[in-house]
Amino acid sequence: MATNIPYIELANGVTIPQVGLGVFQMSDEEVLNSVKWAIENGYRHIDTASFYDNEEAVGKAIKETGIDRKYLFITTKVWNDVRGYDATIAQFNKSLKKLDMDYLDLYLIHWPAPGFEENWRAMEDLYKQGKIKAIGVSNFKAHHIEQLMKTATIAPMVDQIETHPYFQENDLHEYLKQHDIAHESWSPLGGGVNKVIDDPVIKKIADDHKKSPAQIVLRWHIQRGEIIIPKSTHENRIKENIQLFDYHFNLSPEEMKQIAQLDSDKRVGADPDDKEFLKESTTFSTQNH
């Protein structure tokens, strides 16, 4: 199926589809179905992680679709319990084997756990060897990036962070823009008890556009210039989440302003400065992406 998803150019010239499929907390069976549906509906960007324990299913699903690898953009991440240069190289090779691929499009440090500088040094070498097309970080605040750049020779090309209308990260958004680091959003639809898609402001805008509340929220991210990786295990929602680029579907400046006013600094996941979380983060959590 043809798709009109725009691509964003990273600092090194590599291009990434602005919408991808996230597979956090999906079983192997759900991954097999969701990745297949996504690719059939025009997705070319899949985001996984070693921590999700479904890289093998992602690789299998891609193989089963028959699509040529060169048309896809695949991201995975190194988890917090992987410490040091050699361990990072070993984990990368393990992920690559599970995915059944010979290169990655994007490799991320999942959280700013102590010692991330050595993870990054290994990733820089993998990047220089051509085994990864782009490298980046996830859940890094500006001060984490500043700390990384004290020893790094290559700047992160992406920072994947929690972002949604209830947690807009405007200061970090501007910092990333100023430093030519792409802003990628996980949990773009929010979550928790008070769901963004149930907000009356979002629902009113959705009614006005004859779109779903989820499409309004995702379109808001797109117009902010973010990369988004909404997760779904339902075929109709996977299809809906990519239908954001109709010629007449644009949020007005007033609508963007109304959504901007919803910011309440409410996280769904952990705070990257939470030392206890980082210390104990080899234990599974349903909230921390």
Protein Blocks (a to p, Z undefined) as FASTA:
>chain_A
ZZfbdcdddfkopacdfbdcdfehiafklmmmmmmmmmmnopabdcddfklopmmmmmmm
mmmnopafklpccdddddfklgcjklmmmmmmmmmmmnopabdfbdcdfbacehklmmmm
mmmmmmmnopafbdcdehiafklmmmmmmmmcbdcfbdcddddfklnolmmmmmmmmnop
acddehklggajbdfklpmklmmmmmmnopafklmmmmmmmmnopacddddfbfklmmmm
mmmmbfklccdfklmmmmmmmpgoiafbdcfklmklmmmmmpccfkbZZ
